[in-house]
Amino acid sequence: MATVLVVGSGIAGLVAAIRASERHDVVVVTKDVLGQSNTRYAQGGIAGVMFDDDRVEDHVRDTLLAGAGLCDEEAVRVLCTEGPERIRELIAFGVAFDRDGDAFAKGLEAAHSYPRVLHAGGDATGAAIETALVETLATRRVTVLEHTVLVDLVVTAGTVTGAHLRSSERGAFAVDADQVILATGGVGQLYPFTTNPAVATGDGAAAALRAGAALADVEFVQFHPTALAAPGSFLVSEAVRGDGAVLRDASGARFMRALHPDAELAPRDVVARGIARAMAAQGGAPVTLDATALGADRLAARFPGIDEHLRASGVDWSRTPVAVAPAAHYWMGGIATDLDGRTTLPGLLAVGEVARTGVHGANRLASNSLLEGAVFAARAVAAIDAAPGPIAGRPRLGGQRVVLDPRAAEGDPGLPADAVEPFSRSALHAVMWRDAGLVRDARGLELARRTLDRWSTELDDVVTAPRSVAAAEDRNLLLLARAVVAAALARTESRGAHARDDHPGVDPDQASPIAIVLATSAAASQPTTHPSVNGTVLAPC
């Protein structure tokens, strides 16, 4: 019997822990309380072929089209083929998806050709799934460590053998494990406007990168088009637009019809950039989401959580359109894995948003994220059961490799000593929103690179041994900001969620992932023989 350490408690982490508990000793580490994760805030639903008149091939096609030529088709077929069984498993765990009579209620979301999205509690799908999984986990023999953050992975002779952790009660300590499964979510806190909870600071991805694992597709950050233009960036589900709500500019005109034939139901990156352009044309003022045609009764019944939030804020959205703007929502990139969740490091697996499985490509199809978490968590545990020893995965990457060299910033004369304010979370937010946000260009990305490099040098003494959870989070965000910017500089085209004003077209020759490794890792042992672009070493992968 092996010891499996699962870090993270969203859908991916909980499914992995529940399944692993059937044959192994399991320790679950969660940064907050069990159940506090991005999953809990998922409003839209979970996509899957659950109806007789839907087809797996159609779900595959929709996912590939949204991914803008960068999906791993085999991974997409795994997702869409195995997804229905994972949904049935969630039902067995106690998730009560909404019904329309004897059948599941159908939901349509952007870029789906069929209304295959299932919801629970209207707009409370994530919370319903999280609750059911937490209750299921409570019936299993599992050790749960709450209020505990991942600091770094323990690597012994090239194999991951545990993790260094820090908790509010125990301080710093380590846990040994035969297999470590990272399910730590994304990097929403890289940006000042995000639908993600405060815990989304990229801890697992940063720890994996420092340990020597490869990341991929990190430049692709999905911005949800319709977050409330108010503190907290409360998410207004895409399903609201699926039910008929429309976007209007300051004059009251529907602007999306001129930008895409699917208008408000175009892929998320298209809608988000359309909103950004409309906002720029009206001096930065937010656009509005007009759901008044749906009526008060329907809005309250279909979207009870959103309705309650808006009414508590004094807004009757059945009568008044609500102000919305884009916010960082989902990371398509992450730790590169194979089809079984194995990373390039033996003993380390990754599932959920922290993993780059290849299913999302350059732009995630709506409601595929919960499905991905369940499908690949199950596959990861099955892989451990089939071959319990630590085995390195073989992610299919191709393309080029960007080698981040932390030493590259030393002596960089690119910025005067007084040109950049000292590091702070707010300063990082400002740089990432301005230069690595919805729309990018070489000038802004290069300025961001130099700024981030200078901060990296200044913070070196602090971040190598973080003295608090906040310091550990800052170290992770800074490292991943550098990775996002480096990959965005290397991808000289516009594809999916990565849009560059200076390279507005799609380049067919760049239809492959960009891998990221650290120069200090074994994977980057030849940094001097390859060309350097903007201070970043490039190598074929």
N, C-alpha and C positions, 0 to 999 in steps of 0.2 A: 504494500500500500504506500503510495507516494504522498508527499505533502505538496499541495497546490496552493500557492498564494495568489489570490485574486485582488487586484487593486482597482477599486471603483465599484459603485453600486447602482448604476443605471441598468437598463434592460440587458445589455451585453454582460456586465459583471454578474448580475443576479442569475441570469440563465446559466452562465458558466459555473457559478458556485453551486447552484442546485444540481446540475447534471454531474459535476465532479464529486459532489458529496455522496453519490451512490457507490463510488469505489475508492475514494481517497479521503485523506484528512485535508480539510479545507480551512484556510484562514482568509477572511474577507477584511480588507482595509478600506475604510471610507473616510473621506476628508471631513465630512460633516456628520450628520446622523444618517443612519441607514435609510435610504430612500430619497435623499436630497441629491438630485442629479438633473442633467438636461432632460432625461426621460420624463420626469415629473411635469415639466413645462410644455411637453409636446401636445399641441392642440389639434393639429391637422388630422392625424390618424395613422393607420398602417396600411400599406398597399399590398394586395395579394390577389391571386386569381382564385376567387372563392365562389364564382357564379358560373353556371353552365354555359352562358353565352359569352363568356370571356375566354381568352386564350393566353397561355404562357408566352407564345410567340409575340403576341401584341404587347405584353408587359415588357418583354425583352426589347422589342423595337422602340418603345417609348423611352426606356431607360437609356438605350444607346443614342437616340436622337438628342436627348437632354444632355448627355455627356460630351457632346460636341467632338466626337472622333477620338476621345482619349480613354474610353472605357476598355477594360479587359473583358472581351465578350464571353470568355469561359466563366469568369467570375459572375457576370451578369446572369448567365444561364443557371448557374448554381443558385443565385439569389431567387430568381423567379420560379425555378422548378421546385426548390425545397421550401420556399416561403409558405405555401398553403399548409404544409404539415406543421411548421413552427407556429402558425397562427392557431391551428387546432390545439396545439400543445398549450398555448397561452389560455385558450378557452378552458382546457382541462385544469389549469392552475387557478381558474376562477375569474378570468376577465370576461365581463358581460358586455359584449359589443352590442351596439344599438340595433334594434329590430324594426322592421317594417312588416307587421303581421308575423308570419312564420319564417320569413327570410331576413337576412341581414340587411340593414339600411345601406343603400349605396351612396357614396360620396364622390364627387368629381373635383379634382384639383388640377392645377396648371400642368399642361403638357402631357396629361394622360388622355388616351383616346377612348377610354372606357371608365365609367364611375366605379372603380374597384377599391376605393379607399374606405376602410371600416373605421368607425368611430365608437367611442364609449363615453357616455355622459355628455353627448353633444361635442363640446370642445375640450373635454377632460380625458382624452384617450391616454395620454402619457401617465397621468395620475392614477387612472384605473389600472393600467398595466403595472406600474410601480407598486401600488398597494397589494395587488394580488401576488406579485413575486416576493415581496417582503414577507407576507403572511406565509407563503409556501416555504421560504427559507427558514422561518422560525420553527418549522416542524422537522428540520434536518439537523444533524449533528455537525454544526459549523461554528468556528470561533469568529466572532465579529469584533473588530477594533474600530470604534468610532472616534471622531475628532483626531484622526491620525493621518499625517501627510507623508507621501513618498518623497524622500530626499534624493536618494540615488540607488541604483542597483548594485548588488554585490556580484562581482565578476571574478571567478577563480579559473585560471588557466584558460581563458577565452570562453567560459561557460557561465551563464547567469545562475547563481546558487542562492539567491535571496535578495533582500532589500534592506537599505538603511531607512528608518522611519523616524518621525518625530510626532509626539502627541502632547496635548495640553497637560495630561496627567503624568506621563512617564518620561517626558523629555526625549532625548535621542536614544534609540535602541535599534537592534537588527533582528530580522526574522530569516531563518534558513528555510529553503524550499527546494524541492526537486524540480518544480516547474513554476514559473511566474507568468500569470496572465494579466496583462495591462488592459484596463477598461476605463481609463481615466478621462475620457471625453476630449473636447477640443480646446480651442484657443480664443474663445470669444472675448476674454478680458485683454486681448491685445488692443482693443478698440474702445473708445469712450462711449459709443452707442452700440449696445449689444442686447440681444434677447436672452443671452446666457446668464446663468447664476454666477455669483462671485467666485465659486470654486473652479470655474473653467479657466485655469491658468496654464494648461499644457504640461502638467507635471510629468505625466508618463512619457510623452514624446521627447521632452527635454532630457529626462533621465536615460531613455533608450539611446538617444543621440550621443550623450556623453559616454555611455558604456560601449559604443562602437557599432550600434545598429544603424541601418540606412533608413532615411525618411524618403518620401516621394510625394509629388504633386502638392507641395506645401504652399505654392503660390496661389492656389485656388481656394479662396475664402468666399463663401456664399453670403450675400447680404440679403436679408429678407426685405421685400419691398415695403411691407406695411406694418411697421411698428408705430405705436402712438408717438407723436411728436411732443413728448413730455418726459420729465425725469423718470428713469427706469426703463424706457423703451419697451413698454408692455406690448407683447405680440398680439396682432390681430390676424387670426388664422387666414391662410390662403383659401380655406374652405368658404369663407365669407364671399370672396370673389367667385368661387365655384358655384355658389348659390345665387349669384346675380348682382352683387355689389359692383360699382364702377368707380374708377378714379377720375377726378376732375381737377383742373388747374384753378388758379385764382379767379378766372373769368367764368368758371362753371363748365368749361368745355371738357369733353372726354378726349384726352390727348393720346391714349394708347392705341386707338384705332388707326392712327396715321403711322404708327411705328411697327406694328406687327399684325398679321391677319387674325391672330388669336386674341388681340387686344389685351385685356386684363388677365387672360389665362395663358399668355405667352410664358416661356421659361423664366424662372425667377431673375436670372441675371439681366434679361432684356427689360423686364418690368422695373427692376431696381434702377437701372441706368436711365430708363425713360423718366422715372420720377425725379432722379437727380438732375436731368436736363431741364425738366419743367420747373424745378425749384430754382435752378440757376437763372432761368429766364424771368423769374418773378422775385429776384433779389434775395433768394435763399429761403423764402417763406415756404412752409410745407404745403403739399397738395392735400386734397381731401378724399376720403373713401366714403362714397355715398351708398349707404345700405337702406335708405329710407323706403325704397320700393318694396322691401321684404316685409315691412310691417312689424309692429311691436310684439305681437304674439309669436310670430315665427322666429324673430331674433332671440326672444327670451327662451323659447323651447329648443331651438337648434344650437344656440351659442350661449348657454347659461353663464359660463365663467366670464366671457367677454362682456356680456350684458350687465352682469353684476358689477364688474370693475368700472365700466363706463358710468353707470348710474350712480355708483358711490362717489365718482369724481364730478358728479353734477351734469353729466352729458346724457341726453336722451337721443341715442343714435337712430331711433326710429323716426325722428323728426329733423335731426341736424347731422349733416355729414361730419365725420371726425377727421382731425388733422393727423396725417401720417407721413413718415419719412423712412428711408432704408436704415437698417441696423445690422451689424455683423451677426450671423446666425449659425452657420455650419461650416466646418472645415472639411473639404473633400480630401485633403492630404493627410499625412500622418506616417506612422511607422509602416514601412513596406512589409507586406506579408504575402505568403502563398495562399492557396485556396483553403488551407487548414489553420490559418491564423499564425503560422510559424514565421518568425522574423529571421533576419540574417544572423542573429546571435543564438547559439544553442541554449536551450533552457528558457527562452523568452518567447511568449506568444502575445499577440495584441488583437483585440476585438472591439467593435463599436467605432465611435467617432475618432478615437486615437489611432485607429488602423487605416492604412491605405490598402484596401483589398483590391481596388480597381473597378468596383461596381459603379462609382459615381463619376469617374472621368473628370471633366472640367466643370461640371455643373450637376448637382444632385437633383434627380427627379423627386418631386414632392412625395412625402410619406414613404420613401424607401429607406430612411435611416433606421427607424425602429425595426423594420424587417431585417436589415443588414445585421443589426446587433444580435437578434435572436438566431438567425441562420448561421452566422460565422462563429458565434459563441458555442453553439452545439457542435459544429465541426471541429473547433479547437479541442474541446474535451474528448471527442471521439478520436482525434489524432493522438492525444496523450494516452488514452486507453489502448490504442492499437500499437503504439511504440513508446512506452513510458520513459525511455531514456531521453536525455536532452539532444535534440536534433535541430540543426540549422535549417530554416526554410530556404526556398529558392524562388523569391518573388520574381515575376517576369517584368523586368523594367526596360531594358534596352535604352536607347537614347544616350544622354550624357550624364555625367556625374559632376556635381558641384561640391568641391572640397572646401569647407569652412576652415580657415586657419586662424585661431584666436590670436596668434602672434602677428598677423598681418597689419593690425592697427598700430603697432608700436612704431613711433616715430613718423606716423602718417602726417605729412604737412598739409593735407587737404583742407583743414579748417584752422583758423586762428584760435589761439588758446582761449580767447574770450568770446568765441562765436556761438557757442552752444551752452545753454544752461545746464547745470548739474542734473544727473539722472533723478527722475522721480516717475512714479506711475503716470501722473498727468502729462509729463513731458513726453513719455513714450507714446501715450495715447494720441497726443497732438501730431507727432511725427507719422505714426502709422495711418491715422485717418487722412492726413493731408497728402502723404506721398505713397502709401501702399494700400489705399482704400479701393473705392469703387472704380476709379479710373487712374491710370498710372502713366508715367513717362520716364525716360532715361534720366532727365535732369533731376526730377524729384526723387527717384529711386537712388541715384548716386549720392544726393545730399543725405538721404536717410541712411544709406550705408555708412557714410563717413561719421555721421552723428552717432549711430549705434556702435561703431567701432571705438569711438572715443569713450563712450560710456563703458564699454566692455573693459577697456584698459583701466579706467579710473576705479571701477568696481571690483577689480580682480581680487584684492585682498579680502573683500567682504563676501563675495559670492562663492568662493571656493569652499568656505565653511560657514554656511548660513546659520546665523544664531537664532533665527525665529522662522515661523511659518511664512511671514510676510517677506523676509529676505530670501527664502527659498523660492517663493513664487516669483519675485522680481528677477532672480537669476534665470528661472525657466522662461519667463516672458521675454527677457532680453535676448537669450539664445535663440528662441524661436522667431522673434522679430528679425534677427539677422538672417535666419534661414529663409523666411518668407521673402525678404528683400533681395537676397542673393538669387533665389530662383526666379523672382519676377524680373530681375535684370537679365538673367540668362535667356528667358523666354521672350524673344523679340517678335512677337505676334500678338494678336488678340484672339482668345479662344475661351468660350464659356465665361466663367466668372473672372477671368484674367483679361482685363481690357487696357490696352495701351494706346494713348492718343498718337504717339509717334510711330506705332506699328498697328494701324487699325485693321489690317486684313488678316485672314487665317493663312498660315504657311503650312502647306501639306507636309513639308520636310520636317516640321516640328511636332508631328502627331505621335509623340511618345513621351513618357514620363521623364521628368528630371529628378534624379536621385540626389540626396544630400547626405554627406558624411562629414565627420570632423577629421581634421588633419592628424589629430592625436590618436585616432582609432586605427586598428589593424587594417580596416578597409581602405584607409587613405595613406598607405605607406609609401607612395611614390609621388609626392606633391611637386617635385621640382622639374619633372620632365614634360609637363603639360603646359599649354598656354594659359595665361592669366588674363581674365577679363574683369575690369573694375575691381581689382584686388581679390578676385575669387578664382581659384584654380579650377579649370575644367578638365575632365577626363572622360573618355568613353566608358560606358558601363557594360 
